[in-house]
Amino acid sequence: MSDITICGPKRGDKGPLFEDAMKIRIPVFVEEQHVPTENERDSDDLRSLHWVAYEGATPVGTIRIVPPHEHRGYFKLGRLAALKEYRGRGVGRLLVEAAVEYARANPVEMGPIGSAGGVADGDWDGRCLVHAQTAVKGWWAGRGFVLDEGLGEWDEEGIMHVGMWMKIVENVPPTLQGKA
């Protein structure tokens, strides 16, 4: 694999890093997977932490952490994507590892963020959820995520998904819960 650099996180839907993330998300989700353009950019982008993988100065992959919503104890990893020519080269693995390690090292940052981007009430319980496309649930399992059969399968934008969990931090100290 060539030299890949992971940059981030950066919170919000403004700035060069987020625009580079969209240079990945549009080709992957809109052009390849036929997600409507108006649905690809969403209200979670404002409150999310974003990472971008680069080869040199070229953005080649992206991921985001969506912080817990009010009164939900978990955060969600999402919008993981790599340009077609970079798939199978470890870009996705590096992005997931960067996001998970950041969450472990920065539990205060994982507190709930409201839709307007401000701190919200609630606690992070140390868990992470992914809405995995069913075609790649084995890939997520290889990263340590466990299928939640109780969530079943569902359609998101014409693509079947399943819920998968990972416990990032076993015991979040109460003094850190709900603070950002």
C-alpha positions as CSV (number, residue, x, y, z in Angstrom):
1,M,0.0,0.0,0.0
2,S,1.2,3.5,-0.8
3,D,1.6,6.1,1.9
4,I,-1.8,7.0,3.3
5,T,-2.2,9.8,5.8
6,I,-5.2,10.2,8.0
7,C,-6.3,13.7,8.9
8,G,-8.8,14.8,11.4
9,P,-10.9,14.9,13.3
10,K,-12.7,18.1,12.4
11,R,-16.2,18.8,13.6
12,G,-18.7,20.3,11.3
13,D,-19.8,20.7,7.7
14,K,-17.5,23.6,6.8
15,G,-13.9,23.9,5.8
16,P,-11.4,22.1,3.6
17,L,-11.4,18.7,5.4
18,F,-15.2,18.4,5.1
19,E,-15.1,19.4,1.4
20,D,-12.4,16.7,0.8
21,A,-14.7,14.2,2.6
22,M,-17.5,15.2,0.1
23,K,-15.0,14.5,-2.8
24,I,-15.2,10.9,-1.6
25,R,-18.8,10.7,-0.5
26,I,-20.3,12.0,-3.8
27,P,-18.5,9.6,-6.1
28,V,-19.1,6.6,-3.8
29,F,-22.6,7.1,-2.5
30,V,-24.2,9.3,-5.1
31,E,-22.6,8.1,-8.3
32,E,-21.8,4.4,-7.5
33,Q,-24.6,3.6,-5.1
34,H,-27.3,5.9,-6.4
35,V,-28.1,7.7,-3.2
36,P,-30.0,10.9,-4.1
37,T,-27.6,13.9,-3.9
38,E,-29.9,15.8,-1.6
39,N,-29.8,12.9,0.9
40,E,-26.0,12.4,1.0
41,R,-25.3,15.6,2.9
42,D,-27.4,15.5,6.1
43,S,-28.1,17.3,9.4
44,D,-25.6,15.0,11.2
45,D,-22.7,16.5,9.3
46,L,-22.7,19.7,11.4
47,R,-22.3,17.8,14.7
48,S,-20.1,15.0,13.4
49,L,-16.3,14.5,13.7
50,H,-14.9,13.9,10.2
51,W,-11.6,12.2,9.0
52,V,-10.1,12.0,5.6
53,A,-7.5,9.7,4.2
54,Y,-5.0,11.1,1.7
55,E,-2.5,9.7,-0.7
56,G,-0.2,12.7,-1.0
57,A,-2.6,15.7,-1.4
58,T,-5.4,13.5,-2.9
59,P,-8.4,12.6,-0.7
60,V,-9.0,8.9,-1.1
61,G,-11.3,7.9,1.9
62,T,-13.5,9.3,4.7
63,I,-15.4,8.4,7.8
64,R,-17.4,10.3,10.4
65,I,-18.4,9.9,14.1
66,V,-21.9,11.0,14.8
67,P,-22.0,11.8,18.5
68,P,-24.8,10.5,20.6
69,H,-28.2,12.1,20.2
70,E,-29.8,13.3,23.4
71,H,-30.6,10.4,25.7
72,R,-28.9,7.8,23.5
73,G,-25.8,6.3,25.1
74,Y,-23.9,5.4,21.9
75,F,-22.2,7.1,19.0
76,K,-22.4,6.0,15.4
77,L,-19.6,5.5,12.8
78,G,-20.8,6.3,9.4
79,R,-20.1,7.5,5.8
80,L,-17.1,5.2,5.6
81,A,-16.0,5.3,2.0
82,A,-12.9,4.9,-0.2
83,L,-12.6,5.7,-3.8
84,K,-12.9,2.6,-6.0
85,E,-9.3,2.4,-6.9
86,Y,-8.3,2.5,-3.2
87,R,-10.6,-0.3,-1.9
88,G,-8.8,-3.4,-0.7
89,R,-5.7,-1.4,0.2
90,G,-6.4,-0.9,3.9
91,V,-7.8,2.7,3.7
92,G,-11.1,1.7,5.4
93,R,-9.3,-0.2,8.1
94,L,-7.0,2.8,8.8
95,L,-10.0,5.2,9.0
96,V,-12.0,2.9,11.4
97,E,-8.9,2.5,13.6
98,A,-8.3,6.3,13.7
99,A,-11.9,7.0,14.7
100,V,-12.1,4.2,17.3
101,E,-8.8,5.2,18.8
102,Y,-9.8,8.8,19.0
103,A,-13.0,7.8,20.8
104,R,-11.0,5.7,23.3
105,A,-8.5,8.5,23.9
106,N,-11.1,11.3,24.1
107,P,-14.2,10.1,25.9
108,V,-15.2,13.7,26.8
109,E,-15.5,14.5,23.1
110,M,-18.0,11.6,22.7
111,G,-20.6,13.3,24.8
112,P,-24.0,14.1,23.2
113,I,-24.1,17.0,20.7
114,G,-27.4,18.5,19.8
115,S,-28.6,19.1,16.2
116,A,-27.4,22.7,16.4
117,G,-23.9,21.6,17.3
118,G,-24.1,22.4,21.1
119,V,-23.7,20.1,24.1
120,A,-26.8,18.1,24.9
121,D,-28.0,16.2,27.9
122,G,-27.2,12.5,28.2
123,D,-24.3,10.1,28.6
124,W,-21.9,8.1,26.4
125,D,-21.9,4.5,27.5
126,G,-18.8,3.5,25.6
127,R,-20.6,1.8,22.7
128,C,-20.3,2.4,19.0
129,L,-23.0,1.5,16.4
130,V,-22.6,1.1,12.6
131,H,-25.3,0.7,10.1
132,A,-23.3,-1.7,7.9
133,Q,-24.3,-2.5,4.4
134,T,-25.2,-6.2,4.4
135,A,-22.7,-6.8,1.6
136,V,-19.8,-5.7,3.9
137,K,-21.0,-6.9,7.3
138,G,-18.2,-9.5,7.3
139,W,-15.7,-6.7,6.8
140,W,-17.1,-4.9,9.9
141,A,-17.0,-8.1,11.9
142,G,-13.3,-8.4,11.0
143,R,-12.8,-5.0,12.7
144,G,-14.5,-6.3,15.9
145,F,-18.1,-5.2,15.4
146,V,-20.8,-7.7,16.4
147,L,-24.1,-8.2,14.5
148,D,-27.2,-7.2,16.5
149,E,-29.8,-9.6,15.1
150,G,-32.5,-7.9,17.1
151,L,-32.3,-4.9,14.8
152,G,-32.9,-7.0,11.8
153,E,-32.2,-5.7,8.2
154,W,-33.6,-2.5,6.8
155,D,-33.4,-0.4,3.6
156,E,-31.5,2.9,3.6
157,E,-31.5,4.6,0.3
158,G,-32.1,1.3,-1.6
159,I,-29.3,-0.5,0.2
160,M,-29.9,-3.2,2.8
161,H,-28.2,-2.6,6.2
162,V,-27.8,-4.3,9.6
163,G,-26.8,-2.9,12.9
164,M,-23.4,-3.9,14.4
165,W,-21.9,-2.9,17.8
166,M,-18.5,-2.5,19.3
167,K,-17.7,-1.6,23.0
168,I,-15.1,1.1,22.7
169,V,-14.6,1.8,26.4
170,E,-15.7,-0.6,29.1
171,N,-16.3,1.9,31.9
172,V,-16.8,5.5,31.1
173,P,-16.1,7.4,34.3
174,P,-19.3,9.2,35.5
175,T,-17.4,12.5,35.7
176,L,-16.9,12.3,31.9
177,Q,-20.4,11.2,30.9
178,G,-22.4,13.8,29.1
179,K,-19.6,16.4,29.0
180,A,-18.0,17.9,25.9
